[in-house]
Amino acid sequence: MYIHDFICTYKSHSEKTSEDAYRLQYLQAFGLNNWDDTAIEKDSTDLFDKISKNKDMVEIINKIKETKKFKGMLAFLGDDHRDLFKLLFVYDLFDLSHKCFCDILNDGNIREDNKNMLLKNI
């Protein structure tokens, strides 16, 4: 189960510790203390299934297809929305994506400011 009751703060850490904080908060989002491919795959798939029909999430995933930032990854991944969704968990986007995931899970919609900040950074 995706944990959506915490705030991602890893980018507020020093450059020296922010990557470690990212890894810890990534695990925290999946309720894990240690890396578990099977659990992360299952929970990220469950999360995708819950939120992928949201119109704002569709817009966000479509933006990933259009951006040059992920051009190399797109060549590898293709354009399957489930695979593109996984790019929202990269270091640069995870804190912003997490806010959007939380918005959908808590309120059914993404707050406009959160969506715009994520789209701006894709």
C-alpha positions as CSV (number, residue, x, y, z in Angstrom):
1,M,0.0,0.0,0.0
2,Y,1.3,3.4,-0.9
3,I,1.7,5.6,2.2
4,H,0.4,9.1,1.5
5,D,0.4,10.7,5.0
6,F,3.9,12.2,5.0
7,I,5.7,15.1,3.4
8,C,8.7,14.5,1.2
9,T,11.5,16.6,2.5
10,Y,14.6,15.0,0.9
11,K,15.4,18.1,-1.3
12,S,15.6,20.3,1.8
13,H,18.5,18.2,3.1
14,S,22.1,19.1,2.3
15,E,23.6,18.0,-1.0
16,K,25.6,15.4,0.9
17,T,22.5,13.8,2.5
18,S,19.6,14.4,0.1
19,E,20.1,11.3,-1.9
20,D,20.1,9.1,1.2
21,A,17.0,10.9,2.4
22,Y,15.4,10.3,-1.0
23,R,16.0,6.6,-0.8
24,L,14.6,6.5,2.7
25,Q,11.5,8.4,1.8
26,Y,11.0,6.3,-1.3
27,L,11.0,3.2,0.9
28,Q,8.8,5.1,3.4
29,A,6.2,5.7,0.6
30,F,5.9,2.0,0.2
31,G,6.0,1.2,3.9
32,L,9.4,-0.5,3.7
33,N,12.6,-0.5,5.7
34,N,14.6,-2.3,3.1
35,W,14.4,-2.6,-0.7
36,D,11.9,-5.2,-1.9
37,D,11.3,-5.3,-5.7
38,T,8.2,-7.4,-5.4
39,A,6.5,-5.2,-2.8
40,I,7.4,-2.0,-4.7
41,E,6.2,-3.4,-8.0
42,K,2.9,-4.5,-6.5
43,D,2.3,-1.3,-4.6
44,S,3.3,1.0,-7.5
45,T,1.0,-1.0,-9.8
46,D,-1.8,-0.8,-7.3
47,L,-1.2,3.0,-7.0
48,F,-1.2,3.3,-10.8
49,D,-4.5,1.4,-11.0
50,K,-6.1,3.7,-8.4
51,I,-5.0,7.0,-9.9
52,S,-4.3,6.5,-13.6
53,K,-7.8,7.4,-14.7
54,N,-7.7,10.8,-13.1
55,K,-7.7,13.4,-15.8
56,D,-4.8,15.4,-14.3
57,M,-2.7,12.2,-14.0
58,V,-3.4,11.4,-17.6
59,E,-2.2,14.9,-18.5
60,I,0.9,14.4,-16.4
61,I,1.8,11.1,-18.0
62,N,1.1,12.5,-21.5
63,K,3.5,15.4,-20.7
64,I,6.2,12.8,-20.0
65,K,5.7,11.5,-23.5
66,E,6.3,15.0,-25.0
67,T,9.3,16.1,-23.0
68,K,12.9,15.9,-24.2
69,K,14.0,15.3,-20.6
70,F,13.1,11.6,-20.8
71,K,13.7,11.1,-24.5
72,G,16.3,8.4,-23.8
73,M,14.1,6.6,-21.3
74,L,11.2,6.7,-23.7
75,A,13.2,4.9,-26.3
76,F,13.7,2.2,-23.8
77,L,10.3,2.2,-22.1
78,G,8.0,2.9,-25.0
79,D,4.8,4.7,-24.4
80,D,2.9,2.4,-22.0
81,H,1.3,4.6,-19.3
82,R,2.1,2.1,-16.6
83,D,5.8,2.2,-17.5
84,L,5.9,6.0,-17.9
85,F,4.2,6.3,-14.5
86,K,7.4,4.9,-12.9
87,L,9.4,7.9,-14.1
88,L,7.4,10.0,-11.6
89,F,9.5,8.3,-8.9
90,V,12.9,9.6,-10.0
91,Y,14.8,11.9,-7.7
92,D,13.9,15.1,-9.5
93,L,10.2,14.4,-9.5
94,F,9.3,12.2,-6.6
95,D,8.5,14.9,-4.0
96,L,6.3,16.7,-6.6
97,S,4.7,13.5,-7.7
98,H,4.1,12.4,-4.1
99,K,2.1,15.6,-3.5
100,C,-0.1,14.8,-6.6
101,F,-0.6,11.2,-5.5
102,C,-1.6,12.4,-2.1
103,D,-4.0,14.9,-3.5
104,I,-5.8,12.2,-5.6
105,L,-5.8,9.6,-2.8
106,N,-7.1,12.1,-0.2
107,D,-9.4,14.4,-2.2
108,G,-9.9,12.7,-5.6
109,N,-8.3,15.6,-7.5
110,I,-4.8,17.2,-7.8
111,R,-4.5,20.7,-6.5
112,E,-3.8,23.0,-9.4
113,D,-0.5,24.4,-7.9
114,N,0.8,20.9,-7.3
115,K,-0.1,19.8,-10.8
116,N,1.5,22.8,-12.4
117,M,4.7,22.5,-10.4
118,L,5.1,18.8,-11.4
119,L,4.3,19.6,-15.1
120,K,6.9,22.5,-15.0
121,N,9.6,20.1,-13.8
122,I,8.8,17.2,-16.2
